[in-house]
Amino acid sequence: MIIINNVSKTYARGRVKAVNSINLEVKKGEIFGFLGPNGAGKTTTIKMITGILKPDEGQIFINGINVVSEPIKAKKQIGFVPDNPEIFNRLTGIEYLNFIADIYEVDGKQRYKKINELAEIFEIKDALNSSIGSYSHGMKQKLIIIGALIHNPPVWILDEPLVGLDPKAAFLLKEMMKKHADNGNTVFFSTHIMEVAERLCDRIGIIKKGEIIFTGTIDELRQIREENDSLENLFLELVDNE
């Protein structure tokens, strides 16, 4: 579960309000899609949820743990995939995964099982002994996903996770997201692909200029807009009209 209470974040010494007093609750057992145009505040919000940025105001809880006052404990609950796979190019894939497993104190037997399982799923097992610098963008994305899941976190936070993935890998990740939520866990992800959000999400949140302008199911959005339209059209109309 993720709870965000009256969270704000400013840049440029307070001149730019990136996130303005937002409130969200993402429940256990659901996939929550976080949508918004570029510059709306999505990545800033995600960085505050994961503890990369500290909010100026408000509180964030991950499974009841305060992200600011108990950052290490909170981060152990999270598997985070950033929007850009910038990782240690001089390491091999297996060195990177072992490094991540060490950080999360994953024992040898569990890490071996998880690495092998996920490397088989994403078809990069043969590349794990190669330098990350030789990987394609998609291979780096797969490696980051494996690293994010290596400690079996209950809360997945994924920032544009499908970008760069081939169709098979994207399909497999979506299936894993469904299974994770079905097992009573939480999936929070941002995307610009409205068709994916429409098919995958239990609920969505739409942010514009740092403010949440809608949270709920897609059917609820259709009722508010009084239109039985695609999420893409509903999203564009809502964002343009607000």
Legacy VTK file of the C-alpha trace (Angstrom):
# vtk DataFile Version 3.0
C-alpha trace
ASCII
DATASET POLYDATA
POINTS 242 float
0.000 0.000 0.000
1.129 3.540 -0.802
-0.330 6.568 0.977
0.537 10.117 -0.063
-0.772 12.890 2.210
-0.643 16.554 1.112
2.745 16.181 -0.569
4.406 19.131 -2.295
7.765 19.677 -3.974
9.265 22.849 -5.367
12.386 23.588 -7.406
14.362 26.744 -8.154
14.175 27.921 -4.529
10.429 27.665 -4.431
9.722 29.357 -7.740
8.638 26.167 -9.547
5.923 24.054 -7.919
6.525 20.604 -9.410
4.003 18.844 -7.143
1.270 20.720 -5.303
-0.426 19.185 -2.236
-1.278 15.852 -3.822
-3.127 13.026 -2.087
-3.201 9.431 -3.287
-3.870 5.996 -1.866
-2.783 2.906 -3.775
-4.207 -0.237 -2.245
-2.846 -3.735 -1.851
-3.946 -6.046 -4.624
-4.285 -3.381 -7.303
-2.440 -2.044 -10.320
-2.493 1.744 -10.272
-1.625 3.710 -13.403
-0.133 7.167 -12.996
-0.794 9.289 -16.081
-0.010 12.811 -17.162
1.622 14.902 -19.881
5.359 15.551 -19.918
6.402 17.838 -17.078
3.230 17.159 -15.093
5.072 15.919 -12.005
4.952 12.146 -12.490
8.659 11.425 -12.121
9.039 13.908 -9.249
6.218 12.128 -7.430
7.787 8.729 -8.062
11.168 9.944 -6.826
9.537 11.132 -3.602
7.711 7.824 -3.135
10.983 5.935 -3.521
12.928 8.287 -1.235
15.189 9.702 -3.939
13.726 13.165 -3.324
12.468 14.510 -0.012
9.086 16.270 -0.102
8.941 19.872 1.057
5.612 19.175 2.736
3.446 16.175 3.522
4.031 12.516 4.272
4.449 9.321 2.260
3.945 5.814 3.640
4.887 2.467 2.099
3.005 -0.348 3.833
2.671 1.901 6.879
6.350 2.931 6.920
7.201 6.635 6.673
9.556 7.127 3.718
11.260 10.169 5.261
11.665 9.052 8.884
12.440 5.375 8.105
13.969 5.484 4.608
15.917 2.208 4.670
13.014 0.224 6.077
10.662 1.757 3.512
13.006 1.119 0.576
13.210 -2.575 1.459
9.489 -2.738 0.639
10.048 -1.330 -2.853
11.167 -2.628 -6.217
11.899 0.439 -8.351
12.395 0.636 -12.115
13.393 4.180 -13.197
12.464 5.784 -16.509
16.034 5.626 -17.836
18.274 2.529 -17.556
21.472 4.335 -16.604
23.571 1.743 -14.792
27.191 0.712 -14.244
28.496 0.003 -17.738
31.815 -1.405 -16.514
30.157 -4.179 -14.529
28.919 -7.407 -16.035
25.235 -8.179 -15.721
25.798 -10.775 -13.008
28.087 -8.428 -11.058
25.353 -5.781 -11.094
22.698 -8.231 -9.908
24.915 -9.539 -7.127
25.626 -5.944 -6.084
21.887 -5.228 -5.853
21.308 -8.505 -3.992
24.036 -7.544 -1.496
22.356 -4.188 -0.862
19.069 -5.918 -0.065
20.816 -8.685 1.923
19.434 -11.455 -0.277
21.036 -14.781 0.650
22.961 -16.841 -1.900
20.330 -19.525 -2.474
17.462 -17.062 -2.949
19.424 -14.761 -5.252
20.642 -17.650 -7.406
17.076 -18.900 -7.823
15.627 -15.449 -8.537
18.355 -14.400 -10.978
18.064 -17.623 -12.943
14.275 -17.489 -12.974
14.047 -13.881 -14.185
17.004 -14.124 -16.588
15.271 -17.092 -18.242
11.976 -15.206 -18.444
13.567 -12.131 -20.023
15.994 -14.162 -22.153
19.241 -12.492 -21.075
20.840 -15.389 -19.202
23.517 -15.812 -21.867
24.467 -12.112 -21.575
24.929 -11.960 -17.797
28.698 -12.471 -18.024
29.081 -9.684 -20.593
29.759 -6.028 -19.816
26.627 -3.915 -19.360
28.228 -1.397 -21.713
27.687 -3.888 -24.533
23.952 -4.217 -23.794
21.217 -2.670 -25.904
18.727 -0.289 -24.288
16.200 -3.103 -24.009
18.691 -5.469 -22.377
19.599 -2.806 -19.811
15.903 -2.317 -19.080
15.490 -6.048 -18.515
18.517 -6.105 -16.198
17.135 -3.229 -14.119
13.773 -4.998 -13.836
15.500 -8.169 -12.610
17.490 -6.123 -10.085
14.331 -4.398 -8.866
12.590 -7.715 -8.217
15.483 -9.730 -6.830
14.446 -9.220 -3.185
10.757 -10.070 -3.791
9.456 -6.598 -2.853
5.739 -6.291 -2.065
5.477 -2.849 -3.709
6.516 -2.372 -7.343
7.086 1.209 -8.516
7.732 1.347 -12.242
8.393 4.549 -14.200
7.648 3.897 -17.893
8.762 0.253 -17.525
7.766 -0.890 -21.024
9.912 1.625 -22.918
12.649 -0.205 -24.819
11.291 -3.691 -24.187
10.578 -6.002 -27.104
6.939 -7.159 -27.465
7.530 -10.521 -25.766
9.320 -8.987 -22.775
6.622 -6.291 -22.472
3.910 -8.967 -22.484
5.736 -11.018 -19.835
6.212 -7.985 -17.580
2.520 -7.107 -17.824
1.622 -10.678 -16.890
4.009 -10.476 -13.916
2.382 -7.215 -12.817
-1.053 -8.845 -12.900
0.153 -11.847 -10.917
1.884 -9.632 -8.349
-1.331 -7.673 -7.740
-3.430 -10.844 -7.715
-1.225 -12.094 -4.872
-2.265 -9.114 -2.749
0.650 -6.816 -3.554
0.838 -3.288 -4.965
1.866 -2.150 -8.453
2.252 1.576 -9.176
3.426 2.502 -12.665
3.529 5.468 -14.979
2.991 5.186 -18.707
2.222 7.222 -21.804
0.697 4.161 -23.488
-3.008 4.615 -22.870
-3.979 1.233 -24.325
-1.763 -0.496 -21.741
-3.247 1.527 -18.883
-6.774 0.811 -20.093
-6.214 -2.953 -20.244
-4.049 -3.313 -17.148
-5.060 -0.851 -14.448
-7.612 -1.312 -11.690
-7.518 2.439 -11.075
-5.685 5.422 -12.512
-4.537 8.837 -11.332
-4.068 11.767 -13.699
-1.705 14.586 -12.807
-1.377 17.936 -14.578
0.879 20.829 -13.593
1.651 19.152 -10.288
-1.964 18.601 -9.249
-4.093 15.469 -9.283
-7.110 16.132 -11.491
-8.636 12.642 -11.366
-8.355 9.364 -9.453
-10.602 6.351 -9.933
-11.518 3.635 -12.390
-11.750 4.202 -16.116
-15.505 3.554 -15.938
-15.791 6.314 -13.332
-13.898 8.649 -15.665
-16.327 7.779 -18.452
-19.264 8.581 -16.157
-17.776 11.943 -15.177
-17.086 12.861 -18.800
-20.430 11.373 -19.877
-18.676 9.638 -22.749
-18.164 5.962 -23.528
-14.821 6.590 -25.205
-11.294 5.196 -25.116
-9.001 6.168 -22.267
-6.752 7.953 -24.752
-9.544 10.296 -25.891
-10.853 10.783 -22.363
-7.347 11.596 -21.116
-6.684 14.108 -23.898
-10.021 15.846 -23.367
-9.545 16.031 -19.601
-5.981 17.334 -19.804
-6.820 19.882 -22.517
-9.964 21.150 -20.775
-8.580 21.488 -17.246
LINES 1 243
242 0 1 2 3 4 5 6 7 8 9 10 11 12 13 14 15 16 17 18 19 20 21 22 23 24 25 26 27 28 29 30 31 32 33 34 35 36 37 38 39 40 41 42 43 44 45 46 47 48 49 50 51 52 53 54 55 56 57 58 59 60 61 62 63 64 65 66 67 68 69 70 71 72 73 74 75 76 77 78 79 80 81 82 83 84 85 86 87 88 89 90 91 92 93 94 95 96 97 98 99 100 101 102 103 104 105 106 107 108 109 110 111 112 113 114 115 116 117 118 119 120 121 122 123 124 125 126 127 128 129 130 131 132 133 134 135 136 137 138 139 140 141 142 143 144 145 146 147 148 149 150 151 152 153 154 155 156 157 158 159 160 161 162 163 164 165 166 167 168 169 170 171 172 173 174 175 176 177 178 179 180 181 182 183 184 185 186 187 188 189 190 191 192 193 194 195 196 197 198 199 200 201 202 203 204 205 206 207 208 209 210 211 212 213 214 215 216 217 218 219 220 221 222 223 224 225 226 227 228 229 230 231 232 233 234 235 236 237 238 239 240 241
